């Protein structure tokens, strides 16, 4: 009889880490929930969640083929259901895909190194529902996908260019809340800033695009390989589902003079989508490219009033609101990242 126990104490966490290390696997520090499976007093398996991402599944070799992965999976689904989560993901190696497909998970995309699967809800249904919610028709469209942390005049220029050159434009806003500016606020700012563009619809990316469906380092050890796989998964999801369900014919990108990773991401998009991709030169102010990271640096330096030349009125107004003042304080008290 096997026993499942939630990892709560630091001592239990260290036991989990040692168990993973025994099989040359690493603990993922974005984990939000973990379990250990015992045979009496011996640890024989583990599994974890990073929000709604299942990861770090490991069963000791002597206990494989005993449905322990099945047992852990159903335990995780039960935990997610108790939290009101009905949509979950797993990254796994291609040779392990059949295990999760037998648990009613469906493949989203596959690369040479990994498979992304989902359960509870499925991407075609989720995106079709999104399309209905935002009253998006089947006519050809262009797309812009932005994080906008915060929205700048560079973002607005990119959207206005797409709107000028196409009959309909979808602006997908990255839904992940891993930025200084919360998703709900970024979304609202972009809606206000594009109100004058009657052929533009602002929609969330949900869990799929430019997402931290957190890539599992535990089976891809090299950082660059992880980044390459994350990029490829994102591009394949966009190409396989978004372009078809929303009838997107062209995607607009801003060029990136500073970021190696963004440049590489743009190149992978071009490699897989060719003329579907339209790269627009970055809008400049005083001969310097406008970027969200530059705006955040100005905020951190206490130069909020100087930002007015770099951002739409909607962003500037937000920064002077009560919520915006809290974000300014947060930025000024933390180390800044690129995005």
Rosetta blueprint (number, residue, H / E / L):
1 X L
2 X E
3 X E
4 X E
5 X E
6 X E
7 X L
8 X L
9 X L
10 X H
11 X H
12 X H
13 X H
14 X H
15 X H
16 X H
17 X H
18 X H
19 X H
20 X H
21 X H
22 X H
23 X L
24 X L
25 X L
26 X L
27 X L
28 X L
29 X L
30 X L
31 X L
32 X L
33 X E
34 X E
35 X E
36 X E
37 X E
38 X E
39 X E
40 X L
41 X L
42 X E
43 X E
44 X E
45 X E
46 X E
47 X E
48 X E
49 X E
50 X E
51 X L
52 X L
53 X E
54 X E
55 X E
56 X E
57 X E
58 X E
59 X E
60 X L
61 X H
62 X H
63 X H
64 X L
65 X L
66 X L
67 X L
68 X H
69 X H
70 X H
71 X H
72 X H
73 X H
74 X H
75 X H
76 X H
77 X H
78 X H
79 X H
80 X H
81 X H
82 X H
83 X L
84 X L
85 X L
86 X L
87 X L
88 X E
89 X E
90 X E
91 X E
92 X E
93 X L
94 X H
95 X H
96 X H
97 X H
98 X H
99 X H
100 X H
101 X H
102 X L
103 X L
104 X L
105 X L
106 X E
107 X E
108 X E
109 X E
110 X E
111 X L
112 X L
113 X L
114 X L
115 X E
116 X E
117 X E
118 X E
119 X E
120 X L
121 X L
122 X L
123 X H
124 X H
125 X H
126 X H
127 X H
128 X H
129 X H
130 X H
131 X H
132 X H
133 X H
134 X L
135 X L
136 X L
137 X L
138 X L
139 X L
140 X L
141 X E
142 X E
143 X E
144 X E
145 X E
146 X E
147 X L
148 X L
149 X L
150 X L
151 X L
152 X L
153 X H
154 X H
155 X H
156 X H
157 X H
158 X H
159 X H
160 X H
161 X H
162 X H
163 X H
164 X H
165 X H
166 X L
167 X L
168 X L
169 X E
170 X E
171 X E
172 X E
173 X E
174 X L
175 X L
176 X L
177 X L
178 X L
179 X L
180 X L
181 X L
182 X L
183 X H
184 X H
185 X H
186 X H
187 X H
188 X H
189 X H
190 X H
191 X H
192 X H
193 X H
194 X L
195 X L
196 X L
197 X L
198 X L
199 X L
200 X E
201 X E
202 X E
203 X E
204 X E
205 X L
206 X L
207 X L
208 X L
209 X L
210 X L
211 X L
212 X L
213 X L
214 X L
215 X L
216 X L
217 X L
218 X L
219 X L
220 X L
221 X L
222 X L
223 X H
224 X H
225 X H
226 X H
227 X H
228 X H
229 X H
230 X H
231 X H
232 X H
233 X H
234 X H
235 X H
236 X H
237 X H
238 X H
239 X H
240 X H
241 X H
242 X H
243 X H
244 X H
245 X H
246 X L
247 X L
248 X E
249 X E
250 X E
251 X E
252 X E
253 X E
254 X E
255 X L
256 X L
257 X L
258 X L
259 X L
260 X H
261 X H
262 X H
263 X H
264 X H
265 X H
266 X H
267 X H
268 X H
269 X H
270 X H
271 X H
272 X H
273 X H
274 X H
275 X H
276 X H
277 X E
278 X E
279 X E
280 X E
281 X L
282 X L
283 X L
284 X E
285 X E
286 X L
287 X L
288 X E
289 X E
290 X L
291 X L
292 X H
293 X H
294 X H
295 X H
296 X H
297 X H
298 X H
299 X H
300 X H
301 X L
302 X L
303 X L
304 X H
305 X H
306 X H
307 X H
308 X H
309 X H
310 X L
311 X L
312 X L
313 X H
314 X H
315 X H
316 X H
317 X H
318 X H
319 X H
320 X L
321 X L
322 X H
323 X H
324 X H
325 X H
326 X H
327 X H
328 X H
329 X H
330 X H
331 X H
332 X H
333 X H
334 X L
335 X L
336 X L
337 X L
338 X L
339 X L
